[in-house]
Amino acid sequence: MRLFLHQVRAEQLLYWRSRESAFFTFVMPILFFLLLGSVYGSDRIQGVKGSHYLLAGMIGYGAVATAFAGLTITLVIRRESGVLKRIRATPLPPTTYVAAVLASTLVVFAVEAIALIAIGRALFGIALPGRVGSLILIVVLGTGSFAALGLALTTAVRSAEGSSAVVNAIFLPMAFISGSFFSPHSFPSFLRAIADVLPLTYFIRIVRDVMLYHHQIWTHPGWVAAVAAWGAVGVLVAARGFRWEPRET
């Protein structure tokens, strides 16, 4: 446990010292929320104010930015620069290292979600979530599932230079199609069909259901199962293909 906590603290220091990573994964969702909330926050979307509707989307965007995109890029860079190989040779158990990285990712996203909710309350009059326990559960589930998918994606990225391009090619369209920025109900049918298989779609739906309608996380078990199933796929792929040594020498 002491090694785990020490590594979590180290990961936190590394994250916040990397200004580019912190801006991309932590600050950007907050900026998007402020900008888009100011533009159409007073509009009505499915019977609720646009700013209220947008908050769940920005929490979802923050989840994939932090736990999927940011984690994938960080681990690929560490792998290709030889950092993971050197860590593997230290007394720190590999499972402890991975657990610490995931725990640090959860801490970052939890702080980000709290910041988004606080901004929503202060600037847009959004009520605080009534089902805090359900919100915590979906935050943990979503972070774990997207992190597992991020670990899985590292198996397909061959170089540090190409990591950003590969991740953004998946991450940004997924965020758009899943409804992070707009209501997907106005999308063409083929985009809605794609959205119906994406884990972010169901994560945003659950968060919105919990925050706007004060439902419990288990109100829609199919949505929870979809997020968990994608996470399970990520775990299986990562377990079979995650590498500690550089792929390009």
Protein Blocks (a to p, Z undefined) as FASTA:
>chain_A
ZZmmmmmmmmmmmmmmmmmlmmmmmmmmmmmmmmmmmmmmmpceehiafklmmmmmmmmm
mmmmmmmmmmmmmmmmmmmnommmmmmmmmbdfklmmmmmmmmmmmmmmmmmmmmmmmmm
mmnopacdfblmlmmmmmmmmmmmmmmmmmmmmmmpmbfklmmmmmmmmmmmmmmmnopm
bcfklpcfklmmmmmmcfklmmmmmmmmmmmnopafklmmmlmmmmmmmmmmmmmmmmmm
ocfbdfbZZ
